[in-house]
Amino acid sequence: MPRDADSVLLESVATRRARLRAAFLHGDIPGRRTTADNVKRFVGSIVIAAVACAACAGYSFVQKAGPLRPSPTQVTQSPAPPADTAPPADTAPPADSTAPADTQQSDPTEGSTP
């Protein structure tokens, strides 16, 4: 029995010395991190930033879009009647006009500067 306890003690001391020697030679644990650990952290940070950006953009879109359905308390407006663009058929163009009836005449004072 005593031999087992002694061997366990010697092994634990050897392990402790090996860890202390590695820490002395290579620095503390953050300095000994491998590149793969840092790459995983970087990729994870990019993913979290992309999710946060998408959430902000989605929230902004929903806020600007307004409600999807009008609430029943809102009064709905009827659409405005279409404006007639053609002149009434019973009116004739002025007699002194030399331009055809379907073209508009420009205002002579429109392009001038004061």
C-alpha positions in Angstrom: 0.0 0.0 0.0 2.6 2.6 0.9 4.2 2.1 -2.5 1.0 3.1 -4.3 0.7 6.3 -2.3 4.3 7.1 -2.9 4.1 6.6 -6.6 0.9 8.7 -6.8 2.7 11.5 -4.9 5.8 11.3 -7.1 3.6 11.4 -10.3 1.6 14.4 -9.0 4.9 16.3 -8.2 6.3 15.5 -11.6 3.1 16.7 -13.3 3.2 19.9 -11.3 6.8 20.5 -12.2 6.0 19.9 -15.9 3.2 22.4 -15.8 5.3 25.0 -14.0 8.2 24.5 -16.5 5.7 24.9 -19.4 4.3 28.1 -17.9 7.7 29.5 -17.3 8.9 28.7 -20.9 5.7 29.6 -22.8 4.0 32.2 -20.6 0.6 32.1 -19.0 -2.3 30.2 -20.5 -3.8 33.0 -22.7 -0.3 33.4 -24.3 -0.2 29.7 -25.1 -3.6 29.5 -26.9 -3.4 28.0 -30.3 -4.4 29.7 -33.5 -7.3 27.4 -33.9 -8.8 28.7 -30.6 -8.5 32.3 -31.7 -9.9 31.6 -35.2 -13.0 29.9 -33.5 -13.4 33.0 -31.4 -13.1 35.3 -34.4 -15.6 33.4 -36.5 -18.0 33.2 -33.5 -17.7 37.0 -33.0 -18.5 37.6 -36.7 -21.6 35.3 -36.5 -22.8 37.1 -33.4 -22.3 40.5 -35.0 -24.1 39.4 -38.2 -27.1 38.2 -36.2 -27.2 41.5 -34.2 -27.0 43.5 -37.4 -29.8 41.5 -39.0 -32.0 41.9 -35.9 -31.5 45.7 -35.9 -32.3 45.9 -39.6 -35.4 43.8 -39.2 -36.6 45.8 -36.3 -36.1 49.1 -38.2 -38.0 47.6 -41.2 -40.9 46.6 -39.1 -41.0 50.0 -37.4 -41.0 51.9 -40.7 -43.5 49.6 -42.4 -46.1 50.3 -39.7 -49.0 48.0 -38.8 -49.7 45.1 -41.2 -53.4 45.6 -40.9 -55.3 48.7 -40.1 -57.1 48.5 -36.8 -60.9 48.5 -36.8 -61.0 51.9 -35.1 -59.2 53.6 -38.0 -61.4 55.2 -40.6 -60.6 54.0 -44.0 -60.6 56.6 -46.8 -62.2 56.0 -50.1 -59.9 56.4 -53.1 -60.1 59.8 -54.9 -62.0 59.7 -58.2 -59.7 59.7 -61.2 -59.0 63.2 -62.6 -60.3 63.7 -66.1 -57.3 64.7 -68.3 -59.2 65.2 -71.5 -61.1 68.5 -71.9 -64.9 68.3 -72.1 -66.1 67.5 -75.6 -68.6 70.4 -75.8 -65.9 73.1 -75.5 -64.0 74.3 -78.5 -60.4 75.7 -78.5 -60.0 79.4 -78.8 -60.4 80.8 -82.3 -57.0 82.7 -82.3 -55.0 79.6 -81.4 -52.7 78.4 -84.2 -51.4 75.4 -82.2 -53.2 72.0 -82.6 -55.7 71.3 -79.8 -53.9 68.2 -78.5 -50.6 70.0 -77.6 -50.1 72.4 -74.8 -48.6 75.8 -75.3 -45.7 76.9 -73.1 -45.9 80.0 -71.0 -43.7 82.7 -72.7 -42.5 84.0 -69.3 -41.5 80.5 -68.0 -37.9 80.4 -69.2 -37.0 84.1 -68.7 -35.0 85.4 -65.8 -36.0 88.6 -64.0 
